[in-house]
Amino acid sequence: MKQSQGMTAVLAMVLMTAVATALAQDSPIKYVPRDTTKGPVLRVEPPNWDFGEVWYGAPLSTEVKLTNVGSETLEIKNIRKSCGCTGAKLDKRTLEPAETTIMEVGYDSTKGREKVQQTITIETNDPGRPTTRFTLSGTCKPMFDFEINGQKLNIPSLQLGQLSKSEVKSGTLTIKPLYDKHKVHLALADEKVAGYDVKLKEVVPGEQYELTATTIPPLDPGAAMTVVHLKTDVEFMDTMKVRLGGYVIPAVRVVPDRLMVSPKLTFESKKRVKIVYLKTTPIEVLNIECDDPRVTWEKLEAPGESSGPNGAIELEVTLPPGDSIPEAGIKLTITTDSQDPDYETLEVPILQSVIRRPASSADAPNAGRASGADVRKLIEARAAELKKEKGDGADGGDE
């Protein structure tokens, strides 16, 4: 009996499923279009753009139709792009019903990194959809492989790292074209590159190149950055830019380069100063002088040898009270045995630190906020007023 009931239930479920399937086949899902009889309605055609697979640097552009399929005037208020690599040009921003305009869309593939997905957001007075997103996507294939000592790079760059003023240092960037339409030929577009001797060698014609840069001393301290331009015979890439540079550190520097003392200090204070030098050009301090006899100093014992490129001489300087330091400051002069005239004499100014006060209370960081003392004063003042009012009422009575 129980088995018969179970079989009946199974048959019933199968029958219901079959009926539901038949009804679904007879009544396919219908998408109800938006009501275009009331207000402005924006239609974007196509709704997105897949530019497929392109070479890095290839020009990319397309046209997108913007149509007002509504019954009232459509106003295009704003167009926002997800990055500067995407362009969108629109000549007309007011569309009457059934009117169409063209939005020119472009993408700078030199900014692409493999997979690309960017958006353009169109803001309108369409009440049903005030913002519409247009998506562009694709893949940018690299035109070249870049390597330095067998290590691959994502961008064309040749960095020489830390440099000294008189250092002659070289680096080589290996460039391998990947373009498969034809062999790519490269040539130097710049006759001279400031601060560097740059040479381009064709190792395998059209297949492998070596870009070598050598510093030309003396080098100015700081970032020694520049760009090398290479001419190509690719139809959409006239030149390729290679970033070249290094950082030139001074052979000797004082850290910190000045000593600041608070004018609120009414007693002596101590600060430390380091004379940092390159181990390749070591120095010694020959003499220290100061134009204020109250300033004294002591050379500290050198710490253990460091593994880095720099050595240091450390001084502990005793400074006079901050409120007694003249406005022009005090000058500490250090003489070294450096062979470079730029570092024979080092000057360290000793100055009062400036306490910046806002021009008005409205400019203060905590403008609008009362301190604890201010709050107490307000409470006490209000209590006194209430007490006075109470006393006045008792004496005078009601009017």
N, C-alpha and C positions, 0 to 999 in steps of 0.2 A: 504493500500500500504506500509506504513511504517512498519507495523507489519510483512508483508511478507519479506521485506528486512532484518529486524532484525533476523527473523527465518533462512533465508538463510545464514547470517553471522555466526550464531551459529553452523549450520550444517557444514559449511566449517571448522570452528575451530576444531570441533569434528573429522572430517575426517582427518585433518592434524595431529592431535595428535595420531590417530590410526595408520597412516602411519609411523610416527616417531617411535612409539613403536615397530611396526613390524620390521622396519629396525634395530632398536637397538637389537632386539632379534636375528635377522639373523646375525648381525655383532658385536659380543661381543668385549669388550675392550681388546686389546692385549698390554702387557708390553714388550717393545723392550729391549732386554738385552744389556748390555754395550759391546762396541766393544773390544773384547779380542785379536784382531789380531795385535794390535799395542801397544807396551810397556808392562810394568808389571801391573798386576791387582790382588789385594788381595781379597780373599773370606774368610769370617769368619763363621764357622759352629760349633755350633749354633750361631746366631747373638746376643743372650742374654741368661741369666741363671736365672730362677726363682727357688730358692731352697725351696720354699714353707714355711711351718710353722715348726720351729724347736725349741728345748729347748735352752735356754741361755747356752753357753759353749759347745754345741755339735760341733764336728769337721765337717767342710764343705770344700769340694773340688770337682773339676770337670775338665774335659779335653776339650779343645777347639781346633778345627782343623783350622790351617792357611794354605791356599793353594794359590799358584801362578797360576791363570788361564789365565795369559797373555802370551805374546810371547817373553818377555825379562826378564832378571834377576830381581827379586824383592829383595830390600834391606829394612829390618826392622830397622829403625834408632833409634827408642826410644819407650819405653813403660811407660806411666805415669798413676799413680793410684790416685784416688780422695781422698784416706785417707790411713793411715798406717795400718788400719784393713784389707786391701785387699792385697793379694799377687798374683804375676804373674811371673812364671818361664818359660823361653824360652831358649832352648839350641842352636837353630839354627836361625840365623838372615839373612842368604842369601839363597834364594830359586830360583832354576831354574824353567823354565816353566813346569807346571804340577806337581811340587814337593810340598809335604805337610810336615808340622812340627806340633808338639803338644805344646800348651801353657797350662801349669798347673795353674789353678786358685784356690785360696783358700780364705776363709773369716773367720776372728776371731770373732766368735759369742759372745764372752765375751765383745766385744766392742759395740754390737748391742743394740739398744733401740727400741723395738717394730718394727715399720716399717723400713725396710732397703732398700736403693737404692744407689748403688755406681757404678762408671764407671772406665773402663780401656781404655785409649786412645792409639791406636797403630799408630805410625807415620812411614810412608813408602815413597818410591819413586814412588808410584802409582800416575801418573799424573792426573787421573780423580778423585781420592779421596785420597789425601795425609794423611788425618787423619780419622781413623775409630774408632768408640766408641762401646765398648762391655759393656753392662749393666748387673749388677747382682742385684737381688732384692729378698725380702722375709720378713718373720716375725720371730723375736726372742721372744719366750715366756719366761717370768721370771721364774726361778726355785724356788724362795722364795718370800714371803712377808716379809717386814721389818717394824717394828713399834717401836716408842719410846713414851711412855705415850699416846698411841692411835693415834699418828700422823704417817702416812705412809711415808716411805722414798723410793727413787728410787734406792739407792745404799746401800750396807751393810756398815754402818758407825755408830760409837758411839763417839760423841763429847761431852766433859764435859765442854766446854766453858772456861770462865776465872777462873784461879786458883791462889792461893797464894802458896808461897814456902812451908808452913807448913800445908797446907789444906788437909784434908782427905775427898774426895768427891767420890760418886759412881754414876753410870749410868747403865741402863739396856736396852738392845736391844732385842726385841721379834722377833723370827725367825719362820716363818711358811712355811714348804715345800709345793710346789704346784705340784711337779712332780707326775704324775699319773700312772707310770709303777709299782712302789712299794713304800712302806714307806721309807723315807729317814732318816738315822741315822747319827747324827753328834757327833764328839768328838774333844776335844782340841788337836791340833797337837804340841803346844808349852808347855813345862813344865813350863817355866818362861817367863814373859814379862817384860822388863825393865821399872821400875817406876810404875807398876800396879800389883794388885792382881786380876787375871782374873779367873772367874768360869763359867762353862756351866751347866745349869740345864735342864733336860728333863722333861717338864711339862706334855705333852701328848706324849707317846712313838711314835716316828716317825712322829708326827704331829705338835708339838710346842716345842720350846726351848727358854730359856732365857740366854743371855750372859751378865754377870755383871762384870764391871771393877771398881776397887777402887784404888785411888791413894795411893802410898806409899811415904810419905815425908821422908826427905826433897827433894823438886823438884827443878831442875835446871831452872833458868829463861829462858823464851823463849818458842818456840813451843815444846810441849811434844808429838810428833807424833810417832806412831808405827803401826804395822800391826799384827793382831791376825789371825792365820791360823787354820781353822776348817777342820778336815778330814770328807769326805763324803763316802757313799757306792754307789754313782752313777758312772756307768762305765766310763763316759767321763769327770768326774769332781773329781779328787783326793782330792783337797782341795778348800776351799772357803776362800777368804781374806776379813777380816773386818777391816776397817780403825778405829783406836782408837787414841784419843788425846784430847788435850786441850791447852790453852795458859797460861803459868805461868808468871804472871806479878810480878816484884819486889815489895816488901813491901814498899820501898821508892825509888824514883828516882828524878833526877833533870832535869828540862826541861827549856831551852835547856841544854844539857850536857856540853856545852862550849860556851864561849862568843867570837865572832869574831869582830874585829875592823879594819876598812879600814885604811891602812897606809896613805891614802890621807887626813884623818881627822886631822886637826891641832888644834882642840879644844876639850874640854870635851864632852862626850856623855853619855846618860843614856840608860840602858837596863834592862829588867825585867827577873827575874828568879823565877821559881816555884819549891818548894819542894813538890812533890806529894806523898801521902801516902794512904794506905788502911784504910778506916774508922774502920775496925775491929781491926787494930793495930795503933791507932793514935800516933803521935809524937809531940814533941816541939823542937824548935831550942834553944840550950843552949848557943852557942857562935859562933861568926864569926870572922875569922882572915884573913889577907892578907899580903903577903910578899912585898907589895908595898903600902906605906902610902898614895899615891894619890888616891887609890881606897876606896870609901866610900859606905855605903849602908843604906837603910831605909826599915824597915818592914812595908808593906802596910796593911791597914785595910782589914780584911777578908770579902769577899762578903757574900751574904746570903747563907744559907745552901742549898747544891745541893742534888738532889735525887739520884745521882749516887753512886757507891761504893767507890769513891775516895774523899779525902779531900786535901787541898793544903795550903801551906804557901807561900806568894808571897813577893819577895824582889825587890826593885828598886836599881840598882847598878850604881854608877857614875864612869865612866872610864876615864882614862887619854887620851890625844891625841894619835891617832893611830900611828903617826910617832915616838912616844917616847916609845912605848912598845918594850922591848928587844926581841931579836930573840927567846930566850928560853921561853918567855911568862911570865905571872904572875899567881900566884896560889891563889885562894880563897878557904878557908877551912871552912866548916860548921860542927859544932858538934851538934848532936841531942841526945835525951834521948831514942833512940830506944833500945829495949832489944836484938835485933839481932846485933851481932858484925859487920856484913857486912855493916850496915847502921849507925853505931855510928859516923863515920866520912865520910863526903862527900866532894870531891874535884872538883872544877870547874875551868878549865884552861881558862885564858884570853889570846888570841892570836891575832897576826896580820893576817888579811885575806890575802890570797895569790892572787895576781893579775897575772893571767896566760897570758903570752904574747907569740904569735906564734914565732917559731924559725926563720921564714922568712916571707916575705910578701906573698909568695905563700901559706903559711899555714893559713893565716888569713881568717876568715869567709867571709870577703868582698874582698878577693883577686880578682884583676882584675877590681875593682870598684874605681873610683877616688872620693875623697870628693869634696864638693863645693869649698873649698879653693884651692885644687889641680887644679880643672878645671879653676878657675880664673887665677891661675899662668900660666897655659898652654896657655890660651887665651892672657894674657899680653905678654908672651914670644914670641908667634907667631906674635902678632901685632908689637912688636919691630923688629923682623926679617924682616917682610914685609916692615916696614918703612926704615930699613937699606938698603934692596935690592933696594927699590925705589930711595933712595938717591944715592946709588952707580951707579945706571943706569943713573941718571941725570948728575952726575959728569963725568962719563967715556964715555957715549954714546955707540953706537953699535959698536961691533968689526967688 
